[in-house]
Amino acid sequence: MDDRTPHAMPMSILNISAYKFVALDDLEDLRAHFVARCDALALKGTILLAPEGINLFLAAPREAIASFMAWLHEDARFADIAPKESLSDDVPFSRMRVRLKKEIITMRAPAIRPGAGRAPHVLPTDLRRWLDQGHDDDGREVVLVDTRNDYEVAAGTFENTVEYGIASFTAFPDAVAADRARFDGKTVVSFCTGGIRCEKAAIHMAGIGIDRVFQLEGGILKYFEEVGGAHWRGDCFVFDDRGAVDPGLAPSPAA
């Protein structure tokens, strides 16, 4: 008789999130193509399309996701999209939606146009090193700015983070502008779940005179993927039925 404890079955659903700021002027046609492709592959999740770009959250068995990404990369505008990945036992979406929006992340700041030039970024491994050593590579103090909403921050965030208790990203520009003096002479790193909000936030902060500001490349999810939970406390809120993921990118039991 084999009395060894059986191994848990591996989680079979691949969850991906990705975005790109890129000018899109064929939104209706794109939506129809995405709907047809996602239906054919039985994907679930949400794709947002706007004149400024694409934002997507999808879940399915790995083979279906791989097929979708290969198809997506055939369009030169999306050829360099590299999604963040996590696994779950079940699909955390009830349906598939492809929506047209004015912005893929609503900021209501038309002057902020990431498609015209990306914000400077710091890689997760470099941010980990900066936090470990207590300063950036030039010896400057590093200040982390959480650009997410209050209920997301409540699930978890980096240690010693500046956060504004906002209920909507549209409140972020005024909140950080009123606090601008805090960042003088420091290296500022904005972060968010997957990179999209913190990219707009970094551009805004540079625009109001913060002279050394970066976004965390790939956001919290890429940090977890490459670094784990160093300097993090709690979980990361996600916008699907998982509720949150832990630093190992597994669905959080506390969610």
Buried (B, 14 or more C-beta within 10 A) or exposed (E): EEEEEEEEEEBEBBBBBBBBBBEBEEEEEBBEBBBEBBEEBEBBBBBBBBBBBBBBBBBBBEEBBEBBBEBBEEEEBBEEBEBBBBBBEEBBBEEBBBEBBEBBBBBEBEEBEBEEEEBBBBBBEBBBBBBEEEEBEEEBEBBBBBBBBBEBBBBBBBEEBBBBEBEEBEBBBEBBBEEEEEBEEBBBBBBBBBBBBBBBBBBBBBBEEBEBBBBBBBBBBBBBBBBBBBBBEBBBBBBBBBBBBBBEBBBBEEB
